[in-house]
């Protein structure tokens, strides 16, 4: 079953041409990530723990 995500937010690193990566949340806390360049983009789903771990690995430490 596909979850309903809300509050989609665009990455600060997105291009100004409108093509971007967005993240949104489901009511159970799951985080969805989609690519707006694709008309029917699949949504990658992360648990809150997986999302926290991913962000911890990709964020700069400076």
ZIBELQUI-V759622 format. One record per pair of residues at least 6 apart in sequence whose ideal C-beta (glycine too) atoms are under 6 Angstrom apart, sorted by the first residue. I is the first residue (numbers start at 1). J is the second residue. Records with the same first field share a line. If there is no record, write none. Layout:
I = J  J
//
This chain:
3 = 26
5 = 24  26  32
6 = 24
7 = 24  25
8 = 22  24
9 = 23
10 = 20  22
11 = 20  21
14 = 20
19 = 37
20 = 36
21 = 35
22 = 34
23 = 31  33
24 = 32
25 = 31
29 = 48
30 = 45
31 = 46  51
32 = 43  45
33 = 44
34 = 41  43
35 = 41
//
